[in-house]
Amino acid sequence: MTDGEGEASAHVAVSGLGKSYETKAGTVVALDGVDFEVARGELLSIIGPSGCGKSTLLKIILGVVPLSDGQILIDDRPHTEQEAKIGMVFQTPALPSWRTVLRNVLLPIEALGHRKDAYLDRAHELISMVGLDGFEDRYPGELSGGMQQRVAICRALIHEPELLLMDEPFGALDAITREVMQKQLFRIWQQTGKTILFVTHSIDEAVLLSNRVLVMSGRPGRIIDEVAVPFGTDRLDRDMRTDSTFQDIAHRLRERLGLDAALPMESAERS
């Protein structure tokens, strides 16, 4: 799809987005004037302090929380008309314990009223893609946390969404499993070409995985910075964290979040 000048339009366009809640103490403004675009096939990360509205933003895009102001367009159409094109992965896998891996993956197909047998091949392909061959008939209680989250990713992809929303998907995992899952997600993104909007509290994770990183302010959440990440598809084949460009980007993000405020020069002198 193109605009009047022939340039490709954004896959996702968020403009003037606001979200307010009425409470006994008065109006709480969670999001205010949020503007950004996501290109088709881009992996865009969002970071910000706790309570700034990152998760609320994803839920609004998903269509389960109404917005108060502004608009969201997906392929130039209101996002509420595009719900079948969106998949979501939450911080916890939330797999029904009585359903096998295969039946958990197929759960959205049942919810959409589609024929399960038409998606069996796709389900097996996804399960294989995340390295869970042979676990199709296992139950969640028989899987590790990382394996459960792989199932959750398969479940989010089973209906072929064009946009994948991920809300702290690796936040509950140990450091080693988290690194494995980062590589897994990056490979899935490369293989599928999905547009991914990825919320994380980890600055290093955002820089490692993304094309761009958006920084949100404290409540009410606004976009206060946008940082391009120039690394290629080989980024996970080497130790990026020692790369000077990686460190510069991470430092800028920490500064924007107020985390590097006067990391005193004396600490460098002591080292």
Summary of the structure (lengths in Angstrom):
residues: 271
radius of gyration: 19.5
end to end distance: 53.9
largest distance: 65.5
contacts: 817
relative contact order: 0.16
helix: 39%
strand: 24%
